[in-house]
Amino acid sequence: YGFSVFGDFFAPSWDKVMYTNLDGLDATHENFSSMVVGGKSHTILASPEFYTYGVDGMTVRDWFTALLAGEKVENLRCTDCVEAEVVTP
């Protein structure tokens, strides 16, 4: 919401604050994992992009499936977060 109303006013610091919070959670909770996918969508679980968007070649679906199976998943973050990475099989 802030991005559409204020343009890029909050953009430079917002992502740094989010990553700092994610790093803090990861450091203090051994069962915490996160995946940050690029693009403009806020939530992905109920969208078709759940199956195709990803980070470093791993889809959100595969990462989430491993998490639900109790596997230790790697924290993943987009590098160019403006555009979503589309993972093709």
N, C-alpha and C positions, 0 to 999 in steps of 0.2 A: 504494500500500500504506500509506504513512504517513498518508494522509488518512482511510482507513477505520479504522485502528487508533487514531489520535490525534485524530480529528475535524479541526478547523480549526487545530490547534496550529502546523503548519508553513506553512499557507496564506499568511499575509501576506508572508513573506520568500521563499518558494520561487519564486514567479513572478518576483520582482525579480531573483533570482540567475540564473534561466534567461534572462531578457531581457538582462541584462548580459553573459552568456556569448555569446548570439546576436549582440549588437551588436559584441562584441569579435571574433568570428569574421568577421563581415561587414566590419569595418574592416580586417582584416589579410589577407583572402583575397578577391580580386576575383571569384572564381567561386563564392562562397558565397551561398546564398539560403535563406530559411526561411519556413515558413507554420505558424502556430499556430492551430489550430481549437478552438473551444469544445466543451464537452460532457464526458462522463465516460469516453469511450473512450481507451485509451492508444495503440493503433495503429489505423490506418484503411485501410491498403493492401489488406488481404484482406477487408474488410467491404463490405456494400452501401452504407454511408454514404459511401464513397469517391466515389460518383457524385452525392451530394446535399448533403453538408456542404460549407461553404465559408466565406469571409471576404469582406466587401465585394462580395457578388454573384458572386464567382468560386468555382467548385467546386474541390475538391482535385484532381479528375480533370483539369480544364482547366489548372490551375496546373502539375501534374505533367507533363502532356503537353507543355506549352510548355518546361518545364525539360529534358525528355528530347530535345526538338527543338533544343536549344542556344540557345534564346531567353533573353534576359536577363529574368528574372521579378522582379517586385516582392516585397519582403519583406512578408508579410501577417500581421497579428495580430488575434485576436479582441478585441473591446472588452468584451463581456459574456461572459466565458469559462465561466460556469457552464452556460449553455445553448448548444447548437450552433446555428449559423445554417444553416437548410435553404434551399438555393438551388433555386428551381423555374424551369424553362425558360419 
